[in-house]
Amino acid sequence: MDYFEAVTKRRSIRKYTDEKIPEEVMQKAFDAAILAPNSSNTQTWDFYWVKSEENKKKLVEYCLSQSAARTAQELVVITCNPSNWKRSQKPLIHWVESVNAPKMVQTYYKKLIPYTYRWGLLNSWGYLKAVMTTAAGLVRPVPRGPNTLAELQMVAVKSAALAAENFVLAISAQGFSTCMMEGFDERRVKKLLKLPCSARAVMVISIGRESDRATWGPQFRLPKSDVLHIV
Ligand SMILES: Cc1cc2nc3c(=O)[nH]c(=O)nc-3n(C[C@H](O)[C@H](O)[C@H](O)COP(=O)(O)O)c2cc1C
């Protein structure tokens, strides 16, 4: 299936059949997910494939027992955590050195990333960064953030959402269906997965074979002219 076919075939499916998903279909989708572009290549995401019956039952409940979760064959939670920059820092520095990346890029990973990915106790460092940034911004264009934990989480959530899209398109390309869900109790999901405070549970994705009457109707979008602005 080509890219445009996978994109147009993908719908949010709320009712699945009992058909099992082959392991390789899932693994291919995870492979596609981790190839998504992500901020500074820090790869602050994680993917939880919830397989145990006990955990699955709890996750369905935390997804408010919505049918997209209840009838799913597989459930995946995509999470992110700005603190994960530490996990990728050493391999990234090794990589930029081994490919002989420009000095500026090496400095970026050695100095700027550790500077950026810190927020301090009660965002103290984040607010100080914001003041310095605002002052510098008076005389020249500067990146205005991320400064606080919430801003760093937003950066990490953007990357995780791109991974989620790669994941669902890879499932679609292999003939199965998905539904992305943010309708869940994040606090309970975080507890289930034993996630630290700074992490976010970005999306629960259900996977299965589409059943009959699995959508609410044909796909609806506003006309392109309403949302595309040529400026
Ligand atoms: C971030 C996000 C959260 C969503 N949460 C839910 C959800 O909790 N339950 C659900 O049934 N659909 C959910 N959806 C699916 C949307 O409702 C769906 O994408 C939208 O209605 C367009 O339909 P389509 O995906 O079939 O084109 C979510 C989609 C996204 C991107």
The ligand as a Tripos MOL2 file, in Angstrom:
@<TRIPOS>MOLECULE
LIG
   31    33     1     0     0
SMALL
NO_CHARGES

@<TRIPOS>ATOM
      1 C1         -5.2560   13.4310   20.1510 C.3       1 LIG1
      2 C2         -6.4460   12.6290   19.7710 C.ar      1 LIG1
      3 C3         -7.2960   12.1490   20.7440 C.ar      1 LIG1
      4 C4         -8.4050   11.3630   20.4240 C.ar      1 LIG1
      5 N1         -9.1650   10.8090   21.4100 N.ar      1 LIG1
      6 C5        -10.1690    9.9810   21.0870 C.ar      1 LIG1
      7 C6        -10.8810    9.2750   22.0910 C.ar      1 LIG1
      8 O1        -10.5870    9.3400   23.2780 O.2       1 LIG1
      9 N2        -11.8870    8.4690   21.7180 N.ar      1 LIG1
     10 C7        -12.2510    8.2950   20.4020 C.ar      1 LIG1
     11 O2        -13.1740    7.5420   20.1250 O.2       1 LIG1
     12 N3        -11.5790    8.9520   19.4200 N.ar      1 LIG1
     13 C8        -10.5460    9.7690   19.7360 C.ar      1 LIG1
     14 N4         -9.8220   10.3950   18.7450 N.ar      1 LIG1
     15 C9        -10.1910   10.2090   17.3450 C.3       1 LIG1
     16 C10       -10.8160   11.4630   16.7690 C.3       1 LIG1
     17 O3        -12.1020   11.6390   17.2890 O.3       1 LIG1
     18 C11       -10.8080   11.3140   15.2450 C.3       1 LIG1
     19 O4         -9.4980   11.3170   14.7830 O.3       1 LIG1
     20 C12       -11.6090   12.4220   14.5580 C.3       1 LIG1
     21 O5        -12.9400   12.3830   14.9120 O.3       1 LIG1
     22 C13       -11.5050   12.3090   13.0320 C.3       1 LIG1
     23 O6        -11.9370   11.0450   12.5890 O.3       1 LIG1
     24 P1        -11.0030   10.0810   11.7200 P.3       1 LIG1
     25 O7         -9.7820    9.7770   12.5830 O.co2     1 LIG1
     26 O8        -11.8130    8.8390   11.4700 O.co2     1 LIG1
     27 O9        -10.6120   10.8100   10.4900 O.co2     1 LIG1
     28 C14        -8.7070   11.1310   19.0640 C.ar      1 LIG1
     29 C15        -7.8420   11.6230   18.0720 C.ar      1 LIG1
     30 C16        -6.7120   12.3360   18.4170 C.ar      1 LIG1
     31 C17        -5.7680   12.7970   17.3370 C.3       1 LIG1
@<TRIPOS>BOND
     1     1     2 1
     2     2     3 ar
     3     2    30 ar
     4     3     4 ar
     5     4     5 ar
     6     4    28 ar
     7     5     6 ar
     8     6     7 ar
     9     6    13 1
    10     7     8 2
    11     7     9 ar
    12     9    10 ar
    13    10    11 2
    14    10    12 ar
    15    12    13 ar
    16    13    14 ar
    17    14    15 1
    18    14    28 ar
    19    15    16 1
    20    16    17 1
    21    16    18 1
    22    18    19 1
    23    18    20 1
    24    20    21 1
    25    20    22 1
    26    22    23 1
    27    23    24 1
    28    24    25 2
    29    24    26 1
    30    24    27 1
    31    28    29 ar
    32    29    30 ar
    33    30    31 1
@<TRIPOS>SUBSTRUCTURE
     1 LIG1         1 GROUP 0 **** ****
